[in-house]
Amino acid sequence: MERLVGNMAPDFKMEALSADGEHFTHVSLGDYAGKWLVLFFYPMDFTFVCPTELTAFSAHLPEFAAAGAELLAVSTDSKYSHLAWTKDGLGKLGYPMAADQNLRTCQAYGVLLEEEGVALRGLFLIDPEGMVRYSVIHDNDIGRNPAEILRVLQALRSGGLCAAGWQPGEDNLHPEDLEDHADAVQVEDAPPVRVYSQPGCSYCRRTKEYLAEHGVAYADIDLTTDRAGQQFMNQRGYTRLPVTVIGETEIVGYDLSAVARALGLER
């Protein structure tokens, strides 16, 4: 399976029980454009571990909303099963429960247990541009901790480097304070370099920091405003960031080893 983190999230369209638990609706990835999405899969309705998770996420709903994120739960049960479960003990959750009965979404996200036709406990944080920024997949016997998912979400939203155990309100790490780059190899007469990036993309930032560390000048193409840059990406069908162009070499995604090779450095 192709890795998802750092790539655009697989599209999906599913029937769902609405957030108010009262009617049926449809959900798609496009519904969450411009927002953070916490997309999480669970195996089955009317089970033991699952209700502890779903209600725990519901309890943290105001905190996720304050962090600019929406929740979407997915299982392979039908929308009618979701409705029956909420009426028979689970209660209203405040976020939709999608029904992946054709198993396509579970398969696209790599969480499908094919022999059982159910999902593993997979969770994905998708940013407002539709890129997967975090994923975790648990054994079905183990419930997830919404507070930890919220911490990771807030760390991603900070836009900086976060140490282990980072908590909201703490400072980000600053590479210039942690590393001595006095002995870093400087690149002389480097070919023209362009970096196609977006604000808030940590992979983009790290690539540009690496170039600066080695004394490489570059043109930073902001894909949120630069139409020529957007056209460049569309023409080539590139979806991963950053795209680093070094001379005639185009490096798609976060790959400092490839950048080093293109610059004549060893990494």
N, C-alpha and C positions, 0 to 999 in steps of 0.2 A: 504494500500500500504506500502511495506517495505521502510524504509528511504534509501536515496541514499548517503547522505553525510557520508563519512567514509567507503563506500563500493566501490567495483569496478564498473565502469560505465557499464550499459547494452550495449551489443554489438548492432551494427546496420549496415545495408547495404542499401543504397538508390540510386536511380538515382538522378542526379543533373544537374543544369546549372553551367557551369564552372566559375571559378573566373573571367575570361576575358569576360564573358557574350556572348561568340561566339559559343560555342559548348556544347554538352551534355557529361556527364561523370558519373562515379559511385564514391560514397564515402562510407567509412566504418570507424569504430572506429580504426581499425588497421593502417589506413593511418596516424594517428596522434600519433603513438607510439613514445615516446621520446620527445614529445612536449606538451606544454600546449594547451588545446582546450577550446575556448569559444563557447559552443553549445547553441544556443538560438532559441526558437520556437516563431512563430507569427501566428495569426489566418488565414489571407487570403491575397492574392494579390489584387490589385486594391481597396484598402480601404483607410481610412483616417489617422489613427494613425500609421499604419505599415510603410509607406514610410518615416515618420519622424524618426523612429527608425533605419531602415535599412541604410538610408543615414547618420545618425549620427554615427553609428558604422563604416561606410565606411570612414568618415572623420577622425576617430581616428585610422584607420588601421595602420599607421606608428608607433604609440605609442604602439599598441598591439604587432606589430612585434618586436619592440625594447625590449619588455618585454618577448619575446620568445614564443608568443602565436599566434595561428591561429583562424580564425572565421569561423563558419559554421551556416548558417541560415536554418531553417526547417519550412515548412508549409505542409498542406495536399493538396495543389494545385499540378497540374501536372508540369513537367519540361517545357512543352509547354506554360503553363500559365506564368511561371517565365520568359521565353524568351520574350513573348509578352509584359509583364509588363516593362521589362528593355528597350525594344524598344519603348514603348509608355509612356515615362515620367519618369520612375524611374532612368534610366541610369545604367551604369556599376558600380558595387559595389567593385570589387577587391577581393571578397571572394565568395565561392560557395553558391548556394541556392538549398537545397535538397528537393525532392518531396516524402513525406511520404503518398502516396496514399492508402496504405493498412492499415494505422493508427497504425502499430505495434510499431514504434519508439515513437510516442506520448504516446501510452499506456504504454510502458516500462518505460518511464520517468515520468509518472503520471500527464501528462498535457492534456490529451484528454478530450474534452467535447463531450461525446458520443452522446448526443441528437442532436448535431449540426455537428458532424464530423470534428471539427476544434480544434486547439490547444489553450490553454491558453498561456499567455506570460511567459513561463518558461525559465530560463537561468541556465546553469550549467558550472562550472569551473572544468575541468578534468585535473589532473596533468600528468606529463610524464609517470608515471607508470600505468595510466588508472584508478586512484581513483578519485571519485567525492569529491571535497574539498569545494564546495560552491554551493548553489542553491537558487533561488528566483523565485517565481511565482506571477505574477500580474494579477489583473482583466484586461480584454481585453480593457477596456476604458482608461487605464493608460499606457503611454509609459515609457520605461526605460531610465536611464541615463548612457551612456557608460563611462563617466568619473568616476562614482562611481564603475562600474565593473572593470575598469582599476586599481583603487586604491586598491580594494580588491585583485585583482590578484597580484599586486606588494607587498601587505602585506603578502600574502601567500608565495611568492617567497623569502621574507626576512628570512623565516625560524625561526622567533622568535614570541614572544608574542607582539601583537600590540594593543595599547589603542584605545578607540573610537576616531574617527577623525584622526587616524594616517595618515601621509603623507610620501611619499618616501623621504628618506634622514634623517628622524627622527629616534631616537634610539628606540630599542625594550625595552619592560619592562623586568626587571630582578627580578624574585621572591625573591631572597635573599635580594634585596634592599627594597622590599615592605612588607615582612612578617617577623615576629619574630618567629622562629621555636624553641626557647629555650625550650618551654613546649611541643614540639611534642613527642608523645609516641614513644619510641624506641623499636624495635622488637629484642628480644634476642633469640638466637638459632633458627633463621628462617630456614625453609627447603631450599634446593637448589633452586635458582631462575634463570631462563633464560628469556631474552626478545628478541624476534625475531622482528627486526626493519629495517628501511631504513633511510638513511640520508635525512633530509628535512621533515620528517614526524613529524608534531607537536604533534600528539597524542602519538607517540612513546616517544618523548622527555618529555612530561608531565608525562607519566607513570614512566620513569626512574627518573625524579626529585622527584616524590612521594616516590619511593623506597629509594632514597638517603636521603630524608628528615627524613625517619624513620629508618635510619641506616641499611638498608637491602643491603647486597652485592649481586650483580647479574652478570651473564655473558651476555654481549651484543652481540647478533648474528646479524651481518650485512648481510642482505639477498641479497645485491648487489654483494657480493664476496664469502660468505660462502656456499659451495656446499652442505654440510651436512644440513645446515639450509634450503636451497632451497628444498632439498629432503623431509625434515620434513614437510614443508608447502604443497608440492605437494601430498604427501602420504595421508594427512588428508583433502585435498581440501580446505585449508584455503585461503581466499583472503583478509580478513580485517586485518589491522594492528593497534597496535602491537599484537603479540601473547605472552602472559606472562605465563610462566610455573612455578608454585609454587608447588614444590613437585610433586604430581600426578595430580594436578589441572591445566587445560589448559584454559586460559581465552582469548577468541578471540575478538579483537577489544578494543576500549578505554572504560574501565569500572573500574574506581577506586574503586567503591563500592565492586565489586567482588574481586579485589585485596586485599582490606582491610579485607574482610571476610576470604580469604584464608590465610592471615597473622595473623588472630586472633584479628584484630583491629575493632573498631566500627567506621562507617562513615555515 
